[in-house]
Amino acid sequence: MTIRIALLMGGLSSEREISLKSGEAVYKALLEAGYEVDKIDVDKQVAKKLLEKRYDLAFIMLHGAYGEDGTIQGLLEILGIPYTGSGVLASAIAMDKIMSKKVLMQAGLPTAPFVSVSRYHWEKNRQEVLGKIKNEISLPLVVKAPNQGSTIGIYFVWQEDELENALEEAFKFPEREILIEKFIKGKEVTAPVLGNNEVTSLPLIQIISKTGVVYDYQAKYTAGLSEHVIPPELPKSVIEKVQDLACQAHLAIGCSGLSRVDFIIDDNFQPYILEVNTIPGMTETSLFPDSARAIGWSYKDLCCKIIEYAGERFNKKFTL
């Protein structure tokens, strides 16, 4: 039985380099598993490339814009090609940190206090905007370009006079709105989730960055600059609560197949959801594969499980 997979990687976003690394690792695993795989570097000719062969499945390993935001998923729907991971709507919601926070709050899930600022209001009267932020959220703050990933477009504000510059930097990205969130000091924990209608959380990972206060781009993708602690240094009851919240977040957003839900656990063991990632990184230093290894799964096992859930969602058989 031959199953042809189009491995979508690279792309046009600021996370292209990481996508290529993730894609290469997935490519080797799928070949080892016995699939027929073509690597497709996603560009403006992607539809033509996909139509050159009759593919059974698209394995999406794109991070950021045009891959994680529902756009490639929409194209695949038009072309009639099943794909891994979440659909158009869930991808779009999860990619937009402002919209996803609103959905999580509506579902009664804990997330840090925040306000959003539109580009229009920022350009019209920035002093009024600055005053509103200072009145509604106390320092320290985190300013985020909400449609970026891999900690790109994130700025920490420790003093009041840093806020204006942080917003200026964030608006250099092509965002209509910027997220301003209360900074919560605590342990950073991530929960990989697998499933469609019935979901489960893999072991939690506590992330300790060696670059400073935050698990930044450098720490994420440079070997040796972060420590992944499994299980986290937390009470068992807190770990179980976080796993349950992660599954609830996955379902609230409408995710399929896989997601990774990032948390901050404050000093009182209160968890706050930071974001939901629908296409987590799959490089050699990434979190999702580490969590899978903790329950005895190889990297190949994880990739095959992702394919299995895609088959379940599209009511097709992709397992060999």
N, C-alpha and C positions, 0 to 999 in steps of 0.2 A: 504494500500500500504506500503510495507516494503522496505526501502532503507538501504542497508548495507554500512557503511562507515568504512574504515581503517584509523584511526587517527595515522599518523606517527609522532613520537616525540622522544625526547632523542637524539639518534644518537651518533656519534663518534667524534664530533668537540669539540673545546674549549668552545662552547656555550651550551653544553649539559644541564647544570643546568637550564638555562633560557628556553630552549626548553621544558623541563619537566614541568616547571611552566606554560608556555603558553599552553601546551597541556592539562594539567589538567583543566584549565579554559575553553578551547574549548570543552573538553569532557562533562563537566557539562551542557554547553549551548546546545550542540547537543542532549543530552539525554532529556533535557527539551523541545526541539523543536520536539521530537518524532522520532528521527532517531535511528537506531540500530547501535551502535558504538563499535568497538574494539580498545583499545589502543595497538599500536605496537611500542615497543622500538626498534629502528632501529639499527641492528648490521649486521654482515656478513651473518646471516641466514634470512635476511629480505625477499628475494625472496621466500624462502620456506614458511615463515609465510604468505605472501600475497597469495600464491597459496592454502593454507589450506581451504580457504573459497572463495566463489564467491562474491567479493566485487563490488559494483556498482561505488564507488568513493573512492579515497584516499584524505583525507584532510591533506595537508602537513603543519606541524607545527615544522619544523626543521630549525635551524639557523646555519649558517656557512657552513663549508666544508661537503660534502656528503649529503647536504640537500638543500642548497640555491644556489649551484653552477652548477646545471643542471644534476648532476649525478643520483640522485634519480628520477628525471623527465625522464631521459633516460631509466632507468630500468622500470618505469611504462609504458612508451611507448612500450617497448619490450613485457611486460606482457599484454598489451592491457587494462590497467586500467586507466580510466579518473582521473584527479586530479585537485586540486585547484591551482590557481596562474599561474605564468608564465611558459613557455615552456623551453626546453633545452637551446636554444641559448640565449634568453633574460636573463635567470638565470645566465648563465656563464658570459655574458658580464657585468651584473650589479654587480656580485660578485667580479670581477676583477676591482679595482678602477682605474687602469691605462687604461685599455681598455675602460671602460665606459666613462672616461674623454675624450678619443679620439673620441668616438662616439658622445658625447655631443658637443664637439668643432666642429666636422664635420657638425652637425645640426645647428650650429650657436648659441648655447646656452651658457650662461656665466658660466665659471668655473675658479677657481683660477689658476694663472700661476704655472707650474710644470715642473720638469724633472724626469726622471726615471734612475735608476742605476741597471745594471745586476749584479748578483752574480759573474759571470766570470770576469767582469772588476774590481769589487771591490777587489776580491782576487788577481788579476794580478797587479794592480797599484792603491792603494787606495789614494795616494797623488795626482795623476792626477785626480781622481774622485772628491776628495774634492775641488780641485782647480776649476774644471768645475762647480760644484754646486755653489761655492761662486761667480763665475763670472756671472752666469746666473740668480740667484735669491737672492735678498737681505734678510737679517734677518728682523724679526723672521721667522722661518720655521716650518713646520710640517712634520715629517718623518713617513711614514705609511707602514706597511706590507699590501699589497693591497688586499689580499684574506681573511683577518680577519674581524670580525664584533664586534659590541657592544663595540667599542673603544678599543678593544684588539689590541696590536701591534702598538700603536700610541705614538709618542714621540715628545715633543715640544722642539725646539732649540731656545733659547733666545740669547745665546752668541756663537761666532764662535768656541770656544774650546769645545763646547758640541756636535758638529755635528758628529764627528767621533764615539763617544760612542753611539749616537742615531742610527747610521747606523749599528753598531755592534749588538746592541740589536734587531733591526728590522730583521737582517739577521739570528737571532736565530730561526725565524720561517721558515718553508720550502718553501720559496718564491724564484722564479728565478729572480724577479725584485723587487726593492723597489721604492716607490713613495716619492718624496720630493716636497712639495707644499708650496707656499707662505702662511704664516699665515695672515689671514684677521681678524682684530678686528671688532666686531659688534654684532648684535643681532642674536641668533641662533633660526631659525624658521623651522618647519617641515610641509609638506603638504601631508596628506594622499590622495591617488588617487584611485578611483574605476572605473572599466570598461574594456572593450576589445577594440573594434574599436571606440566606442563613450565613452569618459571618462569624469569624473567630479572630482573636488577636494572638499573634505570635508573641514570644517573650519580649517584654519591655527592655529598652536599652537606655541607660543613663549616659549622657554625653558630657565628657569633661574636656573642654578645649584647653590647649596649651599655649594659645595665642593671646589670651586675655579673658575678658568677661563674657564673650559671646562665641558661639560655634559659628565662625564666619567662613567665607568661601575658601580661604587658605587652609583653615583647619579641616574643613570637610573633605578636601580633595588632595591633601598632601599627607602621605604616609608618615605616621609618627607624631603628627601635630594635634591629634585628638585621641582620647581613650574611650572605648566603648565598654561600659560596665554592665554585665548581665549576670544575675538580676540587679536592678538598681538598689542603691543603699536607701531603701524605704521599707516601712512596715508592710507585711503581706497584705493587710486590708487595703492599704493605699494602692498597692500594685494592682490588686483585683478591681478596685474602683476605677483606676485609670484605664485598664483594659476594657471594662464595660463602657466607659464614656467614649473610648475610641470607636467601639463597634456602633454605638448610638450615633456618633458623628458621621461615620461612613454611611449609615442608612439615611440620616437626615439630609445629607448633601445629595444622596441618590447614587453613590459610587457603585461601581461594579468591578469584580475581579480582585483588585488590590487597591490599597491606599496606605498612606503612612500619616498618622496623626501626631503632631508635635505638641508637647505640653511644657508648661513651667509649673513646678510644684513648690509653693511658697514655704516659708519656715513653719507654718501651721499645718502643713500637709494638705493644703487646699490646691487641687489641680485647676489650671486654666489652659484651655485649648488655644494654641497659637495659630495653627493652620492645618489644613488637610491637603496632602499632596496626592494627586491621582496617578502620577507617573514618577515614583520615587527613583532616586539614583541607583544604578546597579553596577558601579565601578568596584574595583577591588577594595576600596576603603569605605564603601557605602554601608548604610545601616541595615537595610532590608536583608541583604544576604547574610550579614552577621547574625541577625535574629534567627533566620532559618537554620543556620549552622548549629545554633544552640539547641535545636530539637532534633539534630541529626540529619538534616537535609543538606544535600550538596547543592551547589549553584545550579547544576543541571536539573535537579529535582524541583527547585523553586521555579525555574523557567517553564518546566512542563506543567506544574500546578497552575501557573498563570494561563497557559494555553487551555488547560482543562476547564477553567472557569469561563474562558471565552466561548468554548464549545457549549457549555451549559447555558450561557446567556443567549446564544444564537441558535440553540437547539440543533447543533451539528456535532459531529465527532471529529476531533482533531488529534486525538491521542493515537499513537502508533501501536 
